[in-house]
Amino acid sequence: MATRRPAGLTSWAEGDHDWQMTATPVLEVRDLTVFRGGEPVLRDVSWRVASGEHWVLFGGNGSGKTTLLSALLTYVPAARGSISVLGKEHGKFDWRQLRKWVGMVSNAVERLVPSEERAVDIVRGGKQGMIGSWGRAEADEEEQARAELRGLGCEYLAARRFEVLSQGERQRVLIARALMARPALLILDEPCSGLDAAARERFLLALETLVARDDAPSLVLVTHHVEEISPTFGHVLMLRDGQVVASGGTAQTLTTENVSRALGTPMVVRQHAGRYSLSLSVEVGRVV
């Protein structure tokens, strides 16, 4: 079962976890610059995610989204700047420990999952960050795995093999797997890729249920589709060519001007009932 955080608590411990709930940001990136092949692919990126905030990382192809994620997970080195998770700075703390506090759901993770594995076993493996069944399932681990599936409205998938699940069902199973480690931050990398409109809306509804939990992590949704940005996400970081175009509250940041600049094309952003749509501008001209 999920651990409930008492009201007013400023720190929380769960197994190996011990992190600040209020004053310490979940994630803080300061003036981050990353080079690849001698060329800067991220330049002076700063970003702060406070506890309880849910962000969208938005940008077109080649904007730097993947490089930023790779830097957060220590897969690429920073040339300048700093990255801190839960107040622990990259390079000054055992990052293998901090990786337990950053969950990731991506196509890369999905490709590693054995197709014959049962959903409940996939979720159970998330407790230790493993993929594939290892050892005999303890009763409490299986119950926790089922509880995570139940919390996402998909406990009925527990005994089904991964290969027979729809894309939307697979995404929810992988989120449940990531939640087993009680992360402080959960990154969803293009989670709606391959989903039809109905499946996308069911997935976004599951995220609404997730963030309502007392033990919900901060979420980061990585996308280049404004249609995937639901009211769950209150903040947006927008990138283009490895630099920050805009950052802040969703309503103030997801504007026609900012999106046009981020995508390098004149666009029109429309908002209705907390959701967004996008179309090409009829105006002729180049956005710089």
C-alpha positions in Angstrom: 0.0 0.0 0.0 1.1 3.6 -0.5 2.7 5.4 2.4 0.7 8.4 3.5 2.6 11.6 4.2 1.3 13.3 7.4 0.3 16.9 6.9 3.0 19.4 7.5 5.8 16.9 7.3 9.0 18.4 5.9 10.9 15.2 5.3 9.9 11.6 4.4 11.8 8.3 4.7 10.8 5.2 2.8 13.5 2.5 2.8 16.6 4.2 1.5 14.8 7.4 0.8 15.2 10.5 2.9 14.4 13.7 1.2 13.0 17.1 1.9 9.3 17.7 1.0 9.1 21.4 1.0 12.2 23.6 1.0 14.4 21.3 -1.1 13.5 21.2 -4.8 13.0 17.7 -6.3 15.2 18.8 -9.3 17.4 21.8 -9.8 19.4 22.4 -13.0 21.7 25.5 -13.1 23.3 26.9 -16.3 23.7 23.4 -17.8 25.8 23.1 -20.9 26.5 19.9 -22.7 28.8 19.3 -25.7 28.6 16.5 -28.3 31.2 16.2 -31.1 32.7 19.5 -30.0 29.4 21.4 -30.5 27.0 22.6 -27.7 23.8 20.6 -27.7 22.5 22.2 -24.5 23.4 25.8 -23.6 22.9 27.5 -20.2 19.7 25.5 -19.3 18.3 26.3 -15.9 15.2 24.5 -14.5 13.7 24.0 -11.0 11.0 21.5 -10.1 9.6 21.9 -6.6 7.9 19.1 -4.7 4.3 18.7 -5.9 4.9 20.4 -9.2 4.2 18.6 -12.5 6.0 19.8 -15.6 6.0 19.4 -19.4 9.3 19.3 -21.2 8.3 20.6 -24.7 10.2 21.1 -27.9 10.5 19.9 -31.5 12.8 17.2 -32.7 16.4 18.1 -32.1 15.5 20.7 -29.4 17.6 19.1 -26.7 14.9 17.2 -24.8 16.7 13.8 -25.0 20.1 15.3 -24.2 18.6 17.0 -21.1 17.1 13.7 -19.9 20.4 11.9 -20.5 22.2 14.5 -18.5 19.7 14.2 -15.6 20.3 10.4 -15.5 24.1 10.9 -15.8 24.4 9.2 -19.2 26.1 12.3 -20.7 28.5 14.6 -18.8 28.0 18.3 -18.3 30.7 20.6 -19.6 29.4 23.4 -17.3 26.7 24.0 -14.7 25.2 21.7 -12.1 22.3 19.2 -11.6 20.9 18.4 -8.1 18.2 15.9 -7.2 16.7 16.2 -3.7 19.5 18.6 -2.8 22.3 16.2 -3.8 24.5 17.5 -6.5 25.6 15.5 -9.5 29.3 14.4 -9.0 29.2 15.0 -5.2 27.0 12.1 -4.2 26.6 8.4 -5.2 24.3 9.0 -8.3 23.4 5.3 -8.4 21.5 5.9 -5.1 19.8 9.0 -6.5 18.7 7.1 -9.7 16.4 5.2 -7.4 14.6 8.4 -6.8 14.1 9.2 -10.5 11.7 6.9 -12.3 11.7 6.7 -16.1 9.0 5.4 -18.5 10.2 5.3 -22.1 10.3 3.3 -25.2 13.9 2.2 -24.4 12.7 0.7 -21.1 9.7 -1.0 -22.9 12.0 -2.7 -25.4 13.9 -4.4 -22.6 10.9 -6.0 -21.0 10.6 -9.8 -21.8 7.4 -10.3 -23.9 6.3 -13.4 -22.0 6.6 -11.7 -18.5 3.4 -11.2 -16.5 2.4 -7.7 -15.8 2.6 -8.2 -12.0 6.1 -9.6 -12.2 7.2 -6.6 -14.4 5.9 -4.2 -11.8 7.4 -6.2 -8.9 10.9 -5.9 -10.5 10.7 -2.2 -10.2 11.3 -2.4 -6.5 15.0 -3.1 -7.1 15.1 -1.5 -10.5 15.3 -4.8 -12.3 13.7 -6.0 -15.6 12.7 -9.6 -15.7 11.8 -12.0 -12.9 14.5 -12.5 -10.3 13.9 -15.0 -7.6 10.7 -16.0 -5.9 8.1 -13.4 -5.4 7.5 -12.4 -1.7 3.9 -12.0 -0.7 4.3 -8.4 0.3 6.1 -7.5 -3.0 3.3 -9.1 -5.1 0.7 -7.3 -3.0 2.5 -3.9 -3.5 2.7 -4.6 -7.2 -1.0 -5.3 -7.4 -1.7 -2.2 -5.3 0.3 -0.1 -7.8 -1.7 -1.6 -10.7 -4.9 -1.0 -8.8 -4.0 2.6 -8.2 -3.7 3.1 -12.0 -7.0 1.3 -12.6 -5.4 -1.8 -14.3 -5.1 -4.5 -11.7 -7.0 -6.7 -14.1 -3.8 -6.9 -16.2 -1.8 -8.5 -13.4 -1.7 -12.1 -14.8 -1.5 -11.1 -18.5 1.7 -11.4 -20.5 3.3 -8.1 -21.7 3.1 -9.2 -25.3 -0.7 -9.3 -25.3 -1.1 -5.8 -23.8 -2.1 -2.8 -25.8 0.3 0.2 -26.0 -1.7 2.1 -23.4 -1.9 -0.9 -21.1 1.9 -1.3 -21.4 2.5 2.3 -20.4 0.4 2.0 -17.3 2.2 -1.2 -16.3 5.6 0.5 -16.7 4.4 3.5 -14.6 3.3 1.0 -11.9 6.8 -0.6 -12.2 8.5 2.8 -11.7 6.3 3.6 -8.7 7.4 0.5 -6.8 10.7 2.3 -5.9 8.8 5.3 -4.5 10.5 7.8 -6.8 10.4 11.5 -6.0 10.4 12.3 -9.7 8.8 10.3 -12.5 9.8 11.1 -16.1 7.4 10.1 -18.9 9.3 10.2 -22.2 6.8 10.5 -25.1 4.3 8.2 -23.3 1.5 8.8 -25.8 3.5 7.8 -28.8 1.6 5.0 -30.6 -1.7 5.7 -28.8 -4.9 6.5 -30.6 -7.0 9.4 -29.3 -9.1 7.3 -27.0 -6.2 5.4 -25.5 -4.4 8.8 -25.0 -7.3 10.2 -23.1 -7.5 7.1 -20.9 -3.8 7.3 -20.2 -4.0 11.0 -19.3 -7.0 10.2 -17.0 -4.8 7.6 -15.3 -2.2 10.4 -14.6 -4.9 12.5 -13.0 -5.6 9.7 -10.6 -1.9 9.2 -9.9 -1.2 12.9 -9.0 -4.2 12.8 -6.6 -2.4 10.3 -4.4 -0.7 11.5 -1.2 2.5 9.8 -2.2 2.5 10.9 -5.8 5.9 11.9 -7.3 6.5 15.0 -9.3 5.9 14.2 -13.0 7.7 15.4 -16.1 5.9 14.7 -19.4 8.2 14.9 -22.4 6.4 15.7 -25.6 6.2 17.8 -28.8 2.4 17.5 -29.0 0.4 20.2 -27.1 -2.7 18.0 -27.3 -1.1 15.7 -24.7 -0.8 18.5 -22.1 -3.7 18.1 -19.7 -4.5 20.2 -16.6 -2.5 17.8 -14.5 0.6 19.7 -15.7 0.9 23.2 -14.3 4.3 24.1 -15.7 6.2 24.0 -19.0 9.9 24.1 -19.9 10.2 24.9 -23.6 13.4 24.2 -25.6 14.8 25.0 -29.0 18.3 24.3 -30.3 19.4 23.3 -26.8 18.3 26.6 -25.2 15.3 27.6 -23.1 12.7 29.5 -25.1 10.3 29.9 -22.1 9.6 28.4 -18.7 6.8 28.9 -16.2 3.1 28.3 -15.6 1.4 26.4 -18.4 -1.2 29.1 -19.2 1.4 31.8 -19.3 4.1 29.8 -21.2 2.1 27.7 -23.7 1.3 30.7 -26.0 1.2 31.1 -29.7 4.4 33.2 -29.7 6.4 30.8 -27.5 5.3 27.7 -29.3 6.0 29.3 -32.7 9.5 30.1 -31.5 10.1 26.7 -30.1 9.0 24.9 -33.3 10.6 27.5 -35.6 7.3 27.8 -37.6 4.4 30.3 -37.2 1.7 28.4 -35.3 -1.6 29.2 -33.5 -2.2 27.7 -30.1 -5.8 27.4 -28.9 -7.0 26.6 -25.4 -10.4 25.2 -24.3 -11.4 23.8 -21.0 -7.8 23.4 -19.9 -6.6 21.5 -23.1 -4.7 22.8 -26.0 -4.6 22.4 -29.8 -2.2 23.6 -32.5 -2.5 24.6 -36.1 -0.3 26.3 -38.7 -0.6 30.1 -38.9 -2.0 31.5 -42.1 0.5 34.3 -41.8 3.5 34.2 -44.1 6.8 34.8 -42.5 9.7 33.3 -40.6 9.8 33.0 -36.9 13.3 33.7 -35.4 
